[in-house]
Amino acid sequence: MSIWIFFKIIGSLALLIYGMKVMSEALQKMAGSQLRHILGAMTTNRFTGLLTGMFVTASVQSSTATTVMTVSFVNAGLLTLAQAISVIMGANIGTTFTAWIMTLGFSFNMANIVFPVFFFALLLIYRKKQRYIGDFLFGVAFMFFAISTLGATGKEMDLSHNQSVIDFFSSFDKDSYLTIFSFLGIGTVLTFCMQSSAALMAITMVLCSSGVLPIYMGIALVLGENIGTTITSNIAAMGANTQARRAAMAHFSFNVFGVIWVLFIFYPFIDMVCNFVGVDPHADHIDVSRLSIVLAAFHTTFNVCNTAVLIWFIPQMERLVCYVIKPKARNDEDDFRLRYIGGTSIMKTPELSVLEAQKEIQSFAERIQRMFGMVRELLGVKDGADFSKRFARIEKYESISDNMEIEIANYLDAVSDAHLSDDTKAKIRAMLREISEIESIGDSCYNIARTISRRMNGKEDFTENQYEHLHQMFELTDDALTQMNVLLQGRRENHDANRSFNIENEINNYRSQLKSQNINDVNDHKYTYAIGTMYMDIVSECEKLGDYVVNVVEARMNTRQREA
């Protein structure tokens, strides 16, 4: 084999993987938000979850993307473990569609068809409204071109007359389970190394179609692919929470169990599949052109049968992975940690990673409201030691809010580096504004706490009326934060921003009322100017906090207060 043929093979594989990536990303761009909602809405039971996994995987042409995305959604609390298992089962069936596409490329010469597709794809790319369709067609054309090139290169290599290759594969006893286990291991390792089961499937089809690799060994490689592809999702889940790691382990367990039971009936099962597609595996002369169909048929039959068996045992699988993977020791809630984002998932599903970021922003906003609750409690604390302890905790929360803003911003920046739809780019811009304003709310909380600390260290205290007014202002501010957190959850079209705007107007009016009253009270010598200043500092900071809340709402709802 010449060096140029070797480069043609690895170049074709690279083109195949790239084509599938381009096609998958284009489909995500066209239906990113819809896919996000489909996964959340269509997983009410094990059967709808199964169908959802099949649909999404067949659509984006990547079971890895679906499983990584599913693990991410479990991490974000959007799917339960049982729902995730059913989606992963469906993904295993959906990925078999890729093998049938390859079979089409090996069975027919697609080389002449792809060039007009390239031309029309280029025209669509320069049309703004159709550019995602153009990207999709480019990906499809790249994929078929790569498959056709691989097939042509396989014929050019003339492996059926290459004695060294024939002798190598002939040295293995195709009727020995030792051979089957060996090729199973090779398939697992190669899939893990290449991070693409599709690439190894293509190589397997080339070898089988050339007549040098017996069908039994080829199918053993396919079984290895099913195990190797699960390693990716387990790696993605390593930094995630317990439920996400359990979902990834369930995927691994599902595929390993399937491989185990198939190995018990390996030869009869393959013979059944071969007979189904009209191929006699024991014949002296086998139509090698149909072996790619056998591989695709086996891949589909295996995953369908495995799912049909295990779908009834999802509760038992759930209990098993829960037993194997114990929850991590609970950290102090005051420790800085991101709950939903991180890891390698953004590399697989950039369009869908936005949802994880949104969940993290929700968590950020909830933490900030807890911080404001601490400030409210601080106002009534009289004991010096207790006050110092509570104030230190608020200081820690302020530092946490700074870190969360930076980490979420860095994550969104990483996501934005990918090829995204205009809608997703707009969402990211809105999210960056949201986290900036939420961090400003944290600063306001800390400023209020510092003012209360100044009062604590001073000789004077607020009057009873001042305390009453501050508690009322705090109540309005907390209402604003509560409504903000409501709007950050779910789909924005299901919410109304006017409630938030009305609360902000109430805060503004109350601030103006208290400001006028404060001037009169100071003039009437009801309290000193110094205590009045601290009092108004708290009131004004609450009003500023209300403005930040409105800014978050405007970013989230994509509206302006005067437009609402």
WONOR-V376144 format. One record per helix or strand of 3 or more residues. SS is the DSSP state (hx for helix, st for strand). FROM is the first residue (numbers start at 0). LEN is the number of residues. If there is no record, write none. Layout:
ss->SS from->FROM len->LEN
ss->SS from->FROM len->LEN
This chain:
ss->hx from->2 len->39
ss->hx from->45 len->15
ss->hx from->62 len->13
ss->hx from->80 len->14
ss->hx from->95 len->12
ss->hx from->110 len->15
ss->hx from->127 len->30
ss->hx from->158 len->3
ss->hx from->162 len->8
ss->hx from->176 len->18
ss->hx from->196 len->13
ss->hx from->214 len->22
ss->hx from->241 len->23
ss->hx from->265 len->11
ss->hx from->287 len->37
ss->hx from->344 len->4
ss->hx from->352 len->27
ss->hx from->383 len->33
ss->hx from->421 len->36
ss->hx from->463 len->24
ss->hx from->491 len->3
ss->hx from->497 len->26
ss->hx from->528 len->29
